[in-house]
Amino acid sequence: MSDLRERTVLFLHQILHQHLLPEAEIKQSAFEKMLTLTVCRNVPSLDKILAKFLKHTIPDKQLLVHTILLTGTAELLLMDSPDYAVLNSYVALTKKNFGKILSGFVNAVLRQISLQKDILLQGYQPKFFPENFEKILAKDYDEQTIKKIEQVSRNQPALNISVKKDSSFWAEKLKAQRVNQNTISLKNSGNIDTLIGYNEGEWWVQDTAAALAVAQFSNLKNKRVLDLCAAPGGKTAQMINAGAEVTSLDCSDLRLSVLRKNLSRLRFTAKQIICADALFYLENFDGIPFDAILLDAPCSATGIFRRHPELVHLKTQQDISRQAELQEKMLEKISPALKSGGELIYCVCSIAKDEGENQIKKFLKKHPEFHICPLKNKEEPQSLTKEGFIRTLPFHYAATGGCDSFFIAKLIKD
Ligand SMILES: C[S@@+](CC[C@H](N)C(=O)[O-])C[C@H]1O[C@@H](n2cnc3c(N)ncnc32)[C@H](O)[C@@H]1O
């Protein structure tokens, strides 16, 4: 167990102090995942508690000690681990890295926290967003909305599944809740490949909000559709399922191999799979324009922090601006690839309006040949904006476990 704690501390240290997302993420055990999630979802409140026990700020050279204390505090207060095991592990880890003096210090702090556990828990005020991320949110949302987002984001999100057909049948079969005709929602957090229907290719994992984008196209049967940033293929699968002939393009070979694997499990075939830069492809496009295009653009991913709370510690305003620039360039080149009367769906899993609402408004000013087709969403009307876009927030779809923050716009080319 102490090895797992050490790995988690080093992993968290990279996120919190080096602002890097470690590659090792996918190899985490269930314990490591839970500990990582618990720390990432509680950093500001844990820091507030720690501040009561630290007389001085920890010097930059020893910031790993901060991560050790933060992780130890999270485990003492918010997980079920026995206190003696927590103390022993984090003290030993400090000793290994910094020697006796600092391990004595970590021992003293964690011991005090363990002794005062009940009082600390009574006054515990969970805070999810660090200051930087709060600033990002405050650009676009009022205080009350941010509070509502924060409240629901602390919970472990449900598993959402897109089904090929008959969501009522699959809801019953998997003891899930039906969200709508495409999606069901499960509390299950175990191995998905052991669930009925996975190996048979009857469904795939996709957030409720992500699945809304393709559902906004009108009839896709026999339509030629370009999925411009397609991997790992959740939306390609939805479009093939709706009867479209899909050309799936992505610049990442690795991610396209996942798309191929996913389509093969689902017994779906794309018309064409292209590994290319979307900008290069669009600049050089000289084929027959498509009936419809989906641009699920690369984005800051600031809308998926329920499942990836590490993102609130990593993403910056610069990430948003950089991605917004790339999205603008992609949109700028899209028109020749879409036939007249064709539908363009633009979506991003970003909560920042510069990548969503503002991006599309800017595009429409420069491209009068496109107009907005107002969207509908009977199941969650509060996700509709006055302009006719969909903007989901984590407290939407509350009855079925919430959803990620997605922006979706449907534009028609005149
Ligand atoms: C939001 S993900 C797409 C998710 C996908 N549509 C789905 O539903 O599974 C964005 C994708 O854009 C791809 N991408 C990023 N920059 C790109 C570029 N310049 N050209 C093509 N694809 C790009 C990434 O490799 C990534 O797979």
The ligand as an SDF file (V2000), in Angstrom:
LIG
                    3D

 27 29  0  0  0  0  0  0  0  0999 V2000
  -12.7600   16.3840  -28.3950 C   0  0  0  0  0  0  0  0  0  0  0  0
  -11.7450   15.1970  -29.1230 S   0  0  0  0  0  0  0  0  0  0  0  0
  -12.8640   14.4200  -30.2410 C   0  0  0  0  0  0  0  0  0  0  0  0
  -13.7820   13.4120  -29.6170 C   0  0  0  0  0  0  0  0  0  0  0  0
  -14.5680   12.6330  -30.6470 C   0  0  0  0  0  0  0  0  0  0  0  0
  -15.3060   13.4850  -31.5450 N   0  0  0  0  0  0  0  0  0  0  0  0
  -15.5220   11.6270  -30.0240 C   0  0  0  0  0  0  0  0  0  0  0  0
  -16.7150   11.8910  -29.9630 O   0  0  0  0  0  0  0  0  0  0  0  0
  -15.0510   10.5590  -29.6090 O   0  0  0  0  0  0  0  0  0  0  0  0
  -10.8000   16.1850  -30.2020 C   0  0  0  0  0  0  0  0  0  0  0  0
   -9.9480   15.4240  -31.1890 C   0  0  0  0  0  0  0  0  0  0  0  0
   -9.3570   16.3910  -32.0550 O   0  0  0  0  0  0  0  0  0  0  0  0
   -8.1400   15.8520  -32.5300 C   0  0  0  0  0  0  0  0  0  0  0  0
   -7.3670   16.9890  -33.0840 N   0  0  0  0  0  0  0  0  0  0  0  0
   -6.7010   17.9590  -32.4310 C   0  0  0  0  0  0  0  0  0  0  0  0
   -6.1460   18.8170  -33.3030 N   0  0  0  0  0  0  0  0  0  0  0  0
   -6.4700   18.3760  -34.5410 C   0  0  0  0  0  0  0  0  0  0  0  0
   -6.1700   18.8120  -35.8570 C   0  0  0  0  0  0  0  0  0  0  0  0
   -5.4350   19.9040  -36.0800 N   0  0  0  0  0  0  0  0  0  0  0  0
   -6.6490   18.1020  -36.8930 N   0  0  0  0  0  0  0  0  0  0  0  0
   -7.4010   16.9660  -36.6880 C   0  0  0  0  0  0  0  0  0  0  0  0
   -7.7000   16.5210  -35.4670 N   0  0  0  0  0  0  0  0  0  0  0  0
   -7.2540   17.2080  -34.4120 C   0  0  0  0  0  0  0  0  0  0  0  0
   -7.5440   15.2010  -31.3020 C   0  0  0  0  0  0  0  0  0  0  0  0
   -6.6100   14.2080  -31.6910 O   0  0  0  0  0  0  0  0  0  0  0  0
   -8.7900   14.6200  -30.6210 C   0  0  0  0  0  0  0  0  0  0  0  0
   -8.9480   13.2690  -30.9430 O   0  0  0  0  0  0  0  0  0  0  0  0
  1  2  1  0
  2  3  1  0
  2 10  1  0
  3  4  1  0
  4  5  1  0
  5  6  1  0
  5  7  1  0
  7  8  2  0
  7  9  1  0
 10 11  1  0
 11 12  1  0
 11 26  1  0
 12 13  1  0
 13 14  1  0
 13 24  1  0
 14 15  1  0
 14 23  1  0
 15 16  2  0
 16 17  1  0
 17 18  1  0
 17 23  2  0
 18 19  1  0
 18 20  2  0
 20 21  1  0
 21 22  2  0
 22 23  1  0
 24 25  1  0
 24 26  1  0
 26 27  1  0
M  CHG  2   2   1   9  -1
M  END
$$$$
